[in-house]
Each structure stands twice: as C-alpha cells, then as structure tokens.
Amino acid sequence: MEKIKAIIFDWGGVLIDDPKPALMKYCAKALDVPENVFTEVFDKCLEDFQKGFIGEPIFWERICKKLNKPKPIQNSLWGDAFQAAYAPRPEVFSFAAELHNKGHKTALLSNTEVPAMQLIQQLDYDMFDELVFSCAEGVAKPEKKIYDIVVGKFDLKPEQVVLIDDKVEFVNGAKQAGLKGIVYKNLNQVKEELEELLAPGIAGGFVR
C-alpha cells in the first residue's frame, strides 16, 4: 500500500458549514421569490457558472428570466450572499494546519464559483499548498479530470492522496480516480479514519 502524502479538503460542508441553505435564503429574499422556487431554478442554472463557463451577470440573467424577475442591482449578489453565508469551522482549519506542519501536502478542492473563489483568495488559507476550484479548471467533482488536476499539482500517484468531502458521490468519484476517500461526518471520525491510512509515526497524536 502506497504511503499517503497529500490530504485534500473540500470547502463547503467540511472546512466551512454547508453554505447552500444560507445562500438560497439570501438570494431568494433579494429577488423576492419563495426559497423553494429559487432553489429549483438555481440548481438548473448552476453548472455553467460553477465550471466558469459563464460569468455572474449571465448567471443572473438566466435565473431572472426563468423567474420573471429583474436582474439584481448589486455588483455581485452571489459574492454578497457568500459573505453572509461564510461560517468557518476553526477546528477543521486547525487540523489542516496540523497535517501541513507534520509534513503532509495539503490542498483545498472546491466546486465553487468565481465570487466565492475570490473570497477565499482574500483569506488566510496558508495551511494549504494548493487551492483548486471548479470555476478555474472548467471541470467539477465528481468528474475524474478534476481529481487528476489536483493530484498532478503534487506530482504524486493517485493512491498517495486522500480526499475528505461531505458528499458521498464526490468521495466515490475520487476513489474511481484512484484516490483514497473519507466521507466527512465529524472531525473526530475523520481523524480516526485518516490515522488508519497514514503512517503511524506521522499520524499518531492528532489533537482530539
């Protein structure tokens, strides 16, 4: 079995609280539509925005056309919504820093949009060697190519890399690409599963 040398963290649902509920509430209120109606239209329009194929103005144009609403007047409604929804989990960031300080390569891998990517780039994420975003790569989890991209940044074999993600389908996608995977439920559970994958001399003694 290959030694694990890099750990990849998902963003929403792992490093931060899942932002989608707060995002849907914020945007639905801004557009004055029921949250369930907005969410249904949003889900249909998201892919091109998340992969960076369209910018935010076209994204809102498509959504507002379906909702029969005027486009938002904000410079970046999505950016404003993300600022409001951003709820980091300090204990997970500390764990990522602990791994990094022990000599492991670390990365953030997120299906996210340009305004959210820009928010991350303004924050102190120096516990990660690499930041990989779907909107910058033109592909998204669970597509094999995005896992290949992040593994390639470390010049490692896929089996030397583990993904921590809260979505089962994204972890399964990583495993199909040859990576190891852990479905995030809580931090202690992740530490226990990761300790089983890492070399004992390096993994031992995670802060609980």
N, C-alpha and C positions, 0 to 999 in steps of 0.2 A: 504494500500500500504506500502510495506517494505521501510524503510529508506535506501537510498544509502550510503554505507560505503566505497566503493572502486571504483576507476576510473582506467581503463586500457587504455593505449595509444598504438596505432600502431606506428611503426617506420617510414618506407618509405612512404611518402605521407602525414604524419601528423607531426611528430617531425622533420623530415628532408624532403627536396624536394624528390619527387619520383626519386630514383637513376637509374631506369632501362634505360631511354634513354641514359644517360651518360655512363652507364656500357656497353650497346650494342655498342655504338660508339667506346669506348676504346678497347674493346676486338676484335671487327671486324677489327680495324686498326692493332692491334697487330698480328692478324692471317692473315692479308692481304686478307680479303674477303669482299664482299659487306655487308653493315649493315643489310639489309633485309634478306639476305641469312643466316647470322649468327644468327639473332633473331629467325628465323623459327626453326633452328636446336637446339638452346639453349632452347626454350620453350619445345621441346620434351624430352630434357635430364635433365631438372631442378629438377623434383620431387624427385628423389632418393638422389640428392645432398642436396636439401633443407630439407629433412627429416633426413639427417645424415646417410643414408644407405650406401653411398659411400663417399670416400674422394675426395679431389680436383684432385689428379693425375688420378683417374679413370674417373672422370667427363670430364676432358680434353681429355683423351684417346677416350672416346665415341664421343665427339664432333668432334675432329680432324679426326677420322675415317670417320664420315659422310661427312666431308668437304674435305676429301683427302688432309689434311694439316699435317705437322709435329707438334708434341706437343710443347707447349710454353717452352722456356728455362728459364723463370722466376721461382723463387722458389714458388711464389703464384701470378699468373696473376690476379686471382679473388680478392685477397687482395689488389694488386696494383690498380686495377680498382676501388675498393670501396674507397680507399684513395682519388683517383682523383674525384670520384663522390659525396663524402660526402659533403652535403650542409645543415647544421643545420638551424632550424628556432628558433632563440633565444626567440622569443615571446611565442612560444608554450612550450619550456622548462621552461620559467618563470611562465607560467600558471600552469604547472605541479607542480612546486615548491610551488606556492601559495596554491594549493589544499593540498599538503602534509603538509605545515606549518599550515593549518587550521584544521589538524587532520584527514584528509582522508587518507586511504590506497591508494597507487598508484602502478601501475605496467606497464612495457613495455611488449608487446606481439607481436612478430615478426615472420613472415615466412622468415627465413634467413638461410644462410649457415655458416659453421664454420669460414672461414676467416673474414666474416662480424661480427659474434658474438665476435671474438677475438678483433676486432677493438673497438666494444662497450665496452668490458670489460676493455679496457685501458683508457677509457674516464671517465670524472666526471659525472656520472649519479646518484648521491646520492639523487636526488629528487624522486627516485623510490625505493619502498620497495622490489620489486621483478622484476627480468628480466627473461622472459620466451621465449625460442627460439625453433622453429620447429626442427632445426637440433639436439638439445639436447634431445628433447622429442620423436622424431620418428613419430610425427603427425603434421599436419599443418591446419591452418584455411582454409576452414570453417568446419573442422571435429569437432564433438561435444567434443571429448576427450580433445582437447587442451584447450577448454574453461573450462571444468571440472577441468583440472590441475591447471589453474591459479586461479580459484575460490577456489579450495581446499587449496591453499597456504595461503589464508586468513581465512580459516575456516568460510566462510560465506555462506549464501544461494545465489543461482544464481541471484535472483531478487534484491539482495543488491549490485549488481555490474553492472557497465555500461562500455561498450566498445566504444571508439572513434576510428573510422577507416575510411579511404577514400574510401574503396571498399564496395559497397552495398552488395555483396554476403557474405562478411565476417561479416558485421553487421547483416544480416539476419541469418547467422549461429549462431551468438551469441544469437539472440532473440529466435531461435529454441531451444537453450540450456537453456533458461530461464533467460538470462541476459537482461538488457536494452541495447539499442544501439543508437549511434548517428553517422550519416554519415558526415564525415568532409568535409566541403566546404571552410570555412574560420574560423578564430579564434573567431570573434565576434558572428558568427552564433552558434558555439559550446558553447560559454559561455551562450548565451540566452537559448539554449535547455537544457543545464545542470542545469541552475538555476531553470528551471521548474521541474526538477527531485529531486533536493536537498532540504533539509530543509531550509526554508527562513533565519533562524537565522545564519546558517553556510554559505549559498551560497551568501547572499547579499553582494554587493560591490565588485564584480570582477573588477579588473582594466581593463579599456577599452582603 
